[in-house]
Amino acid sequence: MGSIGVAVIGFGWMGRAHTRAWARVGHHYPELARPELIAVADDVPGRAAEAAGVYGFATATTDWRALLGDPRIAAVSVTAPNFLHREIGVAFAASGRHLWIEKPVGLGAADARAITGDVRVAVGFNYRHAPAVARAREILRAGGIGRVTHARFRFFSDYAADPDAALSWRFERARGGNGVLGDLGSHAADLIRHLLGEVSALVADTAVHIAERPRPAGATSGHQRGTGEPGPVENEDWFGALLRMRSGARVTLEASRVAAGEQNRYGFTVHGTEGVLSWDFRRMGELRIGDATVFVGPGDGAHGDFQPGAGIPLGYDDLKVIEAGLFLRSIAEGVPHGATLADAIAAAEILDAVTESAASGRWVGL
């Protein structure tokens, strides 16, 4: 399949995750094009140069715009903060570059819709690629638990439970958008659609539980403590919603970034007329089917691309490798594989409806 030149824009935690996936994807999918790390861009002084030294990028820059004219680049990972997704995505799509862009693709549905062009766009909804989720989807599609009646989706994290967690861009409305809605809620909205279909209406509430945080002393990467003067938290720490599905099922959705003691507790329980399915990301290789807990194996999703038998769990970075492989396959075949821009728009529309409902106190139709 030859090679494909790639660039990574934004080199915080997620930029590193994408870069590791680019480096590994050929190990698991040797039939696909071989990624070449052409360029990395980050506006934090020294960060891009350090990335080039560690990971072997040919070019490092503090200005992503300098890469628009680089003919070596055919695909771009957009892993910058949320408020930059629209500008970067629009510019590179217009230049004919394929995009692997992290969720939530901007600050709302309007930002995601603005990205247009004759290019492939993959979106970082990695949890849908867990082999247990793939097996759950097959069971649901086959009617394995009967007609779905109701479900619970939870995305709880404690990365911001510490009131001294730094007031990074994630807590600012202009740069971080709608807070936990875009951060964790976008994943949950995608999983609901992926497993259960479309939402017809919802009613929701939101809250900010920690009103102030200390400002960071410097550039942030991931989640760290602040040491500066306190500033206001401008977006949501928590939200909950009751969803009506087009199928007639009912779904409760709750997400929090300040759930003390809940370290990345992401998952779902789906009830049907003939059974129940349940999955917890922290036990990623297991799926509860009725009263039994089963280990997923090579016949489930992409598990066989990584491990030869059941009971050998995959990790978070493996999900990003699966994403990279699907993205490269989309480019090669000219048809979408995995989560697409349309999925990002649909998830953002759900979250925009959550915001509208929380403000009005009313049901909102989709």
C-alpha positions in Angstrom: 0.0 0.0 0.0 3.0 2.3 0.1 3.3 5.1 2.7 1.3 8.1 3.8 2.7 11.3 5.4 1.0 12.4 8.6 1.1 15.4 10.9 0.0 15.7 14.5 -1.3 19.1 15.7 -1.3 19.5 19.4 1.0 17.4 21.5 -0.6 17.0 24.9 -1.7 13.7 26.2 -3.9 13.0 23.2 -1.3 14.0 20.7 1.0 11.5 22.2 -1.7 8.8 22.1 -2.3 9.5 18.3 1.5 9.4 17.7 1.9 6.1 19.4 -1.0 4.7 17.4 0.6 5.9 14.1 3.8 4.2 15.2 2.1 0.9 15.9 -0.7 0.6 13.4 1.5 -1.2 10.8 2.3 -3.9 13.4 -1.3 -4.9 13.5 -2.5 -3.9 10.0 0.5 -4.5 7.7 -1.7 -4.5 4.6 -2.5 -0.7 5.1 -0.4 2.3 4.1 2.7 2.8 6.3 2.5 6.1 8.2 5.4 8.5 8.0 5.7 11.1 10.8 6.2 14.2 8.8 5.4 17.0 11.2 4.3 17.9 14.7 2.9 21.3 15.7 2.3 22.7 19.2 2.4 26.4 20.4 4.0 25.6 23.7 7.7 26.5 23.3 9.9 23.5 23.0 7.1 20.9 23.1 7.1 20.1 19.3 10.8 20.0 19.2 10.9 17.5 22.1 8.2 15.4 20.3 10.3 15.3 17.2 13.3 14.1 19.1 11.4 11.4 20.9 9.1 10.1 18.2 11.1 11.0 15.0 8.9 13.6 13.3 10.8 15.2 10.4 9.5 18.7 11.1 8.6 20.5 14.3 6.8 23.9 14.5 4.9 26.1 16.9 2.5 27.3 14.1 0.2 24.6 12.6 -0.5 27.0 9.7 3.0 26.5 8.4 2.1 22.9 7.6 -0.8 23.8 5.2 1.6 24.1 2.3 3.7 21.0 3.0 3.1 18.6 0.2 4.4 15.6 2.2 1.4 15.7 4.5 -1.7 13.7 3.4 -3.4 13.1 6.8 -3.6 15.1 10.0 -4.3 14.2 13.6 -6.1 17.1 15.2 -5.4 16.8 18.9 -5.4 20.5 19.9 -7.8 22.0 22.5 -11.5 22.0 21.5 -11.8 25.6 20.4 -9.2 25.0 17.7 -10.8 22.0 16.1 -13.0 24.0 13.7 -10.3 26.3 12.4 -7.7 23.6 12.0 -10.2 21.1 10.6 -11.7 23.5 8.0 -8.3 24.6 6.8 -6.8 21.2 6.3 -10.0 19.7 4.8 -10.1 22.6 2.3 -6.4 21.8 1.4 -7.4 18.1 0.7 -5.9 16.5 3.8 -7.7 13.6 5.5 -8.5 14.3 9.2 -8.4 12.1 12.3 -9.9 14.6 14.7 -10.5 14.2 18.4 -14.0 14.5 19.8 -16.0 16.6 20.4 -14.9 18.3 17.1 -15.2 21.9 18.3 -17.5 23.6 20.8 -20.8 22.3 19.4 -22.6 20.9 16.4 -22.1 24.1 14.3 -18.3 23.7 14.5 -18.5 20.0 13.4 -20.8 20.9 10.5 -18.4 23.6 9.3 -15.8 21.0 8.3 -16.5 20.1 4.7 -14.5 18.7 1.7 -13.9 15.6 -0.3 -11.7 14.0 2.4 -12.1 11.2 4.9 -12.8 12.3 8.5 -12.4 9.9 11.4 -13.4 11.0 14.9 -11.9 9.8 18.2 -14.8 7.9 19.7 -12.5 5.1 20.8 -14.8 3.3 23.3 -17.1 2.0 20.5 -14.1 0.0 19.3 -13.7 -2.1 22.4 -14.2 -5.7 21.4 -16.8 -6.2 24.2 -18.8 -3.2 22.8 -18.6 -4.8 19.4 -20.0 -8.0 20.7 -22.7 -6.2 22.6 -23.8 -4.4 19.4 -24.0 -7.7 17.6 -26.1 -9.2 20.3 -28.5 -6.2 20.3 -28.8 -6.2 16.5 -29.6 -9.9 16.6 -32.3 -9.4 19.2 -30.3 -11.4 21.7 -31.9 -9.8 24.8 -35.2 -9.2 23.1 -36.6 -5.7 22.6 -34.6 -3.1 24.5 -36.7 -1.5 27.2 -34.4 0.8 29.1 -30.7 1.4 29.6 -28.2 3.3 31.8 -25.0 4.9 30.5 -22.5 6.4 32.9 -19.3 8.3 32.3 -17.8 9.1 35.7 -14.3 10.4 36.2 -12.5 12.1 39.1 -9.8 14.0 37.1 -11.3 17.3 38.3 -12.6 16.1 41.8 -9.6 17.8 43.4 -10.6 21.5 43.9 -6.9 22.3 43.3 -6.9 20.8 39.8 -5.5 23.5 37.5 -7.9 25.9 35.8 -6.8 24.8 32.3 -8.6 25.5 29.0 -10.9 22.6 29.8 -12.8 24.8 32.3 -13.2 27.8 30.1 -16.3 28.3 28.0 -14.5 29.9 25.1 -11.8 27.2 24.8 -13.3 24.2 26.5 -16.9 24.6 25.3 -19.5 22.8 27.4 -17.2 21.1 29.9 -18.0 17.5 30.8 -20.7 17.4 28.1 -18.1 17.6 25.3 -15.3 15.8 27.2 -17.1 12.7 28.5 -20.7 13.2 27.3 -19.7 13.1 23.7 -18.4 9.6 24.2 -21.6 8.6 26.0 -23.8 10.1 23.3 -21.9 8.2 20.6 -22.1 4.9 22.5 -25.9 5.3 22.9 -26.3 5.9 19.2 -23.9 3.1 18.3 -25.7 0.6 20.3 -29.3 1.7 20.5 -30.0 4.0 17.5 -31.3 7.5 17.4 -32.6 9.8 20.2 -36.0 11.4 19.6 -36.2 13.7 22.7 -34.5 14.4 26.0 -34.8 16.4 29.2 -31.7 17.3 31.2 -30.0 19.2 34.0 -26.4 20.4 34.5 -24.3 21.7 37.4 -21.0 23.3 38.3 -19.9 21.8 41.6 -16.5 23.4 42.1 -16.9 27.1 41.2 -13.3 28.2 41.4 -9.9 26.6 40.7 -6.3 27.8 40.9 -4.7 29.0 37.6 -1.8 26.8 36.2 1.7 28.0 36.6 2.5 27.1 33.0 1.3 25.1 30.0 -0.8 22.1 31.0 -0.8 18.6 29.5 -3.4 16.2 30.8 -4.6 16.9 34.3 -2.4 18.5 37.0 -2.7 20.8 40.0 -2.7 24.5 39.8 -0.7 26.9 42.0 -1.8 30.3 40.9 -4.6 32.7 41.8 -8.1 31.3 41.7 -10.4 31.8 38.8 -14.0 30.9 37.9 -15.0 27.6 36.4 -17.2 28.5 33.4 -18.6 25.2 32.2 -20.3 22.1 33.4 -18.9 19.6 35.9 -21.9 17.3 35.8 -24.9 16.5 33.7 -27.8 14.1 33.7 -30.4 13.3 31.1 -33.4 11.2 30.4 -33.6 10.2 26.7 -36.4 8.8 24.7 -35.2 6.6 21.8 -36.9 6.3 18.5 -37.2 2.6 19.2 -39.4 3.4 22.2 -36.7 2.6 24.8 -35.8 4.9 27.6 -32.2 5.8 28.6 -30.7 7.5 31.5 -27.3 9.2 31.0 -25.1 10.7 33.6 -21.6 12.1 33.3 -19.3 13.8 35.8 -15.7 14.9 35.9 -15.8 15.5 39.7 -17.0 12.1 40.8 -14.5 11.5 43.7 -13.3 7.9 43.8 -14.6 7.1 40.4 -11.6 6.7 38.2 -12.7 6.4 34.6 -15.8 4.4 35.4 -17.3 4.4 31.9 -19.9 1.9 30.7 -23.5 0.9 30.3 -26.3 -1.5 31.3 -28.9 -2.4 28.7 -32.1 -4.2 29.6 -34.3 -6.0 27.2 -37.5 -8.1 27.4 -35.3 -11.3 27.4 -32.1 -10.3 29.2 -29.4 -7.7 30.1 -26.0 -6.6 28.9 -23.5 -4.7 30.9 -20.0 -3.4 30.3 -17.4 -1.4 32.4 -14.4 0.1 30.6 -12.2 -0.7 33.6 -12.8 -4.4 32.8 -12.6 -3.8 29.1 -12.3 -7.5 28.1 -15.4 -8.6 29.9 -19.1 -8.4 29.0 -21.9 -9.4 31.4 -24.6 -11.3 29.5 -27.5 -12.1 31.8 -26.1 -13.6 35.0 -22.8 -14.7 33.3 -19.6 -12.7 32.7 -17.8 -13.7 29.5 -14.3 -12.8 28.2 -14.3 -11.5 24.7 -11.9 -13.1 22.2 -10.6 -13.1 18.7 -14.1 -13.4 17.2 -15.2 -10.1 18.8 -14.5 -6.8 17.0 -10.8 -6.2 16.5 -9.6 -8.4 19.4 -8.0 -10.9 17.1 -5.8 -8.2 15.5 -4.0 -7.9 18.9 -4.3 -11.1 20.9 -4.8 -14.8 20.1 -7.2 -15.8 22.8 -10.0 -14.8 25.2 -9.0 -13.4 28.6 -6.1 -11.3 27.3 -7.4 -7.8 27.7 -6.7 -4.9 25.3 -5.7 -1.4 26.7 -6.7 2.2 26.0 -3.9 2.7 23.5 -5.0 -0.4 21.5 -8.3 1.4 20.9 -6.5 4.3 19.3 -4.5 1.8 17.1 -7.8 0.4 16.0 -9.0 3.9 15.1 -5.9 4.6 13.1 -6.3 1.4 11.2 -10.0 2.2 10.4 -8.9 5.7 9.3 -6.3 4.3 6.9 -8.7 1.8 5.6 -11.2 4.6 4.9 -8.6 6.5 3.0 -7.6 3.5 0.9 -11.1 2.4 0.1 -12.8 5.8 -0.2 -15.6 4.7 2.1 -16.0 5.3 5.8 -15.0 2.9 8.5 -15.4 3.6 12.2 -16.7 6.8 13.7 -17.2 9.6 11.1 -17.9 13.4 11.1 -21.6 12.6 10.8 -21.3 10.7 14.1 -19.6 13.7 15.7 -22.4 16.0 14.4 -25.1 13.7 15.8 -23.4 13.4 19.2 -23.0 17.2 19.3 -26.7 17.7 18.5 -27.6 15.6 21.5 -25.3 17.6 23.7 -26.6 20.9 22.4 -30.1 19.6 23.2 -28.9 18.8 26.8 -27.7 22.4 27.1 -31.0 23.8 25.8 -33.1 21.5 28.1 -31.1 22.4 31.2 -31.6 26.1 30.5 -35.4 25.8 29.8 -36.3 23.0 32.1 -38.3 21.4 29.2 -38.1 18.3 26.9 -36.2 19.0 23.7 -36.9 17.1 20.5 -34.1 15.9 18.1 
